[in-house]
Amino acid sequence: MKDVAAHAPRHSLRFDRLDALRGFALVWMAVFHVCFDLAHLKLVDGWNFYRDPFWTTQRSIIVSLFLLCAGMGQAIAHAQGQGWPRFWRRWAQVAGCALLVSAGSWLMFPNSFIHFGVLHAIAVMLIVVRLSADWGRWLWLAGLIAVLLPQFVQHELFNVRALNWTGLVTRRPVTEDYVPLLPWLGVMWWGMALGQALLAHRPQWLAGHLARPLQPLAVLGRWSLSFYMLHQPVLIGLLLAWRWLAG
């Protein structure tokens, strides 16, 4: 890890390119959720977000982008010597928002509320990734094992809500958002490994100059948690108002 720390940019340096990638994922997510809300409110017909590969593939890519960015962000924080107190403050924000998502989704979808969605997963994965930050190149192998393990290890025991967060299930739980620890931990591990490699060999890929048209994405990417929490209530409110005005 010494080579990573030696090449880590200064604390004051903004990682605009990473922020822009996160911002791009946020915009894609918002567009995806507009479409989901249109279908949920029955303003469009024939869009199946649970089975149609057109939608399920997009969801997987969006989640992957978020987890890759989170992993790279942890690589930067670790290389800059971020202490545990600061880590726990940020973690508490993520975990608190995850609880709010569960509460809000229970009001909208009482039979399929979100009990382990993307924020719940990130809260758990952040701890695991932080503790394994010194694994170096072994993170690539760990990520591969995490991604492949659920394909070979499954048991009905893990189907219950108390254990399905592991991902070792034989059937997907009925929930509006499900991001289990496995295989998705592997993606964040890969993000950490990629971030460490870029800091050591190509730091400009994370913190280099960003074209002016892309700068709004970087600004958005720095407010990812706030945007994530606010965008759905705003979108649903606007669509409900539109439906009411349209009669």
Stockholm file with secondary structure:
# STOCKHOLM 1.0

chainA/1-247         MKDVAAHAPRHSLRFDRLDALRGFALVWMAVFHVCFDLAHLKLVDGWNFYRDPFWTTQRSIIVSLFLLCAGMGQAIAHAQGQGWPRFWRRWAQVAGCALLVSAGSWLMFPNSFIHFGVLHAIAVMLIVVRLSADWGRWLWLAGLIAVLLPQFVQHELFNVRALNWTGLVTRRPVTEDYVPLLPWLGVMWWGMALGQALLAHRPQWLAGHLARPLQPLAVLGRWSLSFYMLHQPVLIGLLLAWRWLAG
#=GR chainA/1-247 SS CHHHHHHCCCTTCCCHHHHHHHHHHHHHHHHHHHHHHHHHTTSSSSCCTTTCHHHHHHHHHHHHHHHHHHHHHHHHHHHTTCCHHHHHHHHHHHHHHHHHHHHHHHHHCTTSCCSBCHHHHHHHHHHHHHHTGGGTTHHHHHHHHHHHHHHHCCCGGGGSTTTGGGSCCSSCCSCSCBCCHHHHHHHHHHHHHHHHHHHHHCTHHHHSCCCGGGHHHHHHHTTHHHHHHHHHHHHHHHHHHHHHHHC
#=GC SS_cons         CHHHHHHCCCTTCCCHHHHHHHHHHHHHHHHHHHHHHHHHTTSSSSCCTTTCHHHHHHHHHHHHHHHHHHHHHHHHHHHTTCCHHHHHHHHHHHHHHHHHHHHHHHHHCTTSCCSBCHHHHHHHHHHHHHHTGGGTTHHHHHHHHHHHHHHHCCCGGGGSTTTGGGSCCSSCCSCSCBCCHHHHHHHHHHHHHHHHHHHHHCTHHHHSCCCGGGHHHHHHHTTHHHHHHHHHHHHHHHHHHHHHHHC
//
